[in-house]
Amino acid sequence: MKKIVREFQFSSEESEQIKSLARALDLTETTAGILFARGINTEEKMRAFLSPSAEHFLSPFLMRGMKEAVALLTQAKEEGWRVAVFGDYDADGIGALAVLSRALKRFGIEPYLYVPERTDGYGMSVSALDAIFDEFMPDLIVTVDCGISNAEEVEYIKEQGAYVIVTDHHELPERLPDCITVNPKFKDDYPYDNLCGAGVAFKLAVALLGESAYDLVDFAAISTVADSVPLLDENRDIVAEGLKRITQNPRPAIAALLGDTAPCAQSLAFTVAPRINAAGRMGDARAALRLFTTDDEEEITRLAELLNRYNASRQKFCDEMGAQAKRQALAEGAYSNVIMIAGCNWNAGFLGIAAARLAEEFSRPALLFAKHGDHYRGSARSIDGVNIFEALKACSADIEEFGGHSQAAGVNVKEENFERLKRSLDAYIGAHYAREDFLPSVFVCGEGLGADKKFVRELNALEPFGVGNRRPLFTAEAGHTQARLLKPASPHVAIDGCGFDFMYFGGAKELDLLRSDVNKTLVFEYNVSTFRGREQLKGIVRSVVCRDTGAEETDLTAFEFLVRSLAEKRTDAEALCEADLNAFLAQKTEECAYGLCAVYYNRETLSRFPALAGISSDVFRLSSGSVANALLFAPAPDCDLSPFREVVFLDAPPVLRLQTGNARVLASTESRGLERLRALSAERENLLSVFAQLRTLPLIGSGYAEAAVNFGAEDKELFVFALNVFEELGLISDAGGRYEVNRGVRTDLRNSAAYNVWTELKNGG
């Protein structure tokens, strides 16, 4: 299940420092605390962070190799050398090519630009270099956003009689290329090591041209956001300066990609960058490169429209591949520490996106591969806290080549080594990370609801948000809430009843949970909206986290879900006594962290199964699709438990309607879960009495539990049971939040599965 993690806890000494900083900068202590926790822990750093600008740019000459690179490029200009720039096909590589090509032209060099397609693989290759030499015969090749792992290819270039400058930002391999190399990862005088490839190219441009190169910062800003590097320190200054330029005087190419979307870090990440990447994913990276290097407005319009079409196609293909990959992962059993699958007909351009989706959904590293001859080319994506680059490095004996960083990497592996690499990665990750590292986490700054507009404006001043500078989230505890759809059939929900107004986009699927009296935590961000000139403070809900904290057993929604899950046929389950079931659970949870779901309807049951201690419990629905070992209290009838390897009913409802697929189903021989149902006085005359009441008063609610509360029923559990029976028999129907009595229907109580189960229980079944 999801885990709420506090971003920070302060000592008494740190708290005093934060109070002092808050007074000095006229900030709330919460804002000062957020900055302090993110390493901005002095007055000077806070002022710089809150006022990002080009004034904070570092001297490029602090970076190792920069002076030598400028000297060689100066020589190339003076001697009229032919200079080629070799980039990468993604948004970072395209941005880097745009920055350096424009800088070189101003410097006095007319460069030849080369970008490979994704089918050519990541980085330099001999075939790509041959194409450059055949067409251009360069005297010097400069790489951007690649090259640090191409020691052999650099030697090949030198054998052809050309010089090489490598500019890159990826992790340093054991063998470095023997040439002038500029990379912030080197231990040198440059104090910041998280620039993206275009950021490094921008620093080289500044080294060549001075501050006149600052107007190229918009390209670097797009790449910085696109490449998911931390938006702190100099990256923050680059993005802030780039957004200023895009807002005040956008280039036609960037304006065309933004359309009507306002410039911000989020729009660069989710509007501009995907369109640049789409060109490469569709096998036409040169179209994106041409868009960012031409000044012909007609060509810009045509190319921007082309990238928009590419992006629409990319979304369709990614959705299809993502669905296929998920089905394959579940079919193979997602029960190891890594998801690693291959497809024969997959487009390599979409592997990274699909892998990222799987990594998020299954909450562990995911690697997707496309087959090319006897090789598999793949993309790896990871989760916070698991360094996939280090894992691949440790398993490099099974890999042909790889490169990347902690959260993403490209990998090539021979077909014969594929399964061995999968086993090696599973073993390495299992040995180096605790099970807690794989729990989906929501990071929060603290409890909310005490905010004012000044505080929210302070939070807005922390933008741009992104990697390393999360948007601050807060929590609000709630029981029953007044949750309602914004309009009929809307997927969005408005929530009242917590002392604050919330919006939950896409929250309709959790209406039953929101309206129940189960204790829950709303995770939200603050927002100030303006309507008719008036500002209003709202919370935008990002997640709802529930734990079975032992609320009273009269929780109606839990009882409703139990009743709704009753079916005519008994569950085909293996029956075990509690001792044997405990032993089974202990063995399974010790063997594997994935594949087991234990279901219960009676909270007292858990105390009888110590083997499940430490596993958090979800309520009604699983909060994660990770297939990690889980406890689930009172599952909603539409819960799909089929991805699990074993489904165990701890208190053995004898009849149940849940999706368990091909899972092995086990149940306790005890049936405490149905005691509440057995205790009902649901005799025919009592049900008829409830039905008579329904004829006289309106019945409003999105479910039986809410309807019982709104109706004011004295025996709410009997009322819930009766409504289920009546709807089964067609005596009532749900008309979108209002139950209507169907006149003239003749039936028999024995046609109701729920009534038959109750009768069986009453008779000792």
Buried (B, 14 or more C-beta within 10 A) or exposed (E): BBBBEEBBEEEEEBBEBBEEBBEEBEBBBBBBBBBBBBEBBEEEBBEBBBEBEBEBBBEBEBBBBBBBBBEBBBEBBEEEBBBBBBBBBBBBBBBBBBBBBBBBEEBEBEBBBBBBBBEBBBBBBEEBBEBBBEEBEBBBBBBBBBBBBBBEBBEBBBEEEBBBBBBBBBBBBEEBBEBBBBBBBBEBEBEBBBBBBBBBBBBBBBBBBEEEBBBBBBBBBBBBBBBBBBBBBBBBBBBBBBBBBBEEEBBBBBBBBBEEEEBBBBBBBEBBBBBBBBBBBBBBBBBBBBBBBBEEEEBBBBBBEBBBEBBEEBBEBBBBBBEBBBEBBBEEEBBBBBBBBBBEEBBBBBBBBBBBBBBBBBBBBBBBBBBBEEBBBBBBBBBEEBBBBBBBBBBBEBBEBBBBBBBBBBBBBBBEBBEBBBBBBBBBBBEBBEBEBBBBBBBBBBEBBEBEEEBBEBBEEBBBBBBBBBBBBBBBEBEBBEBBBBEEEBEEBBBEBBEBBBBBEEBBEBBBBBBBBBBBBBBBBBBBEEEEEEEEBBBBBBBBBBBBEEBEEEBBBBBBBBBBBBBEEEBEBEBBEBEBBBEBBBEBBEEBBBBBBBBBBBBEBBEBBEBBEEBBBBBBBBBBBBBBBBBBBBBBBEBBBEBBBBBBBBBBBBBBBBBBEEBBBBBBEBBBBBBBBBEBEBEEEBBEEBBEBBEEEEBEBBBBBBBBBEBEBEBBBBBBBBBBBBBBBEBBEBEEBEBEBEEEEEEEBEEBBBBBBBBBBBEEB
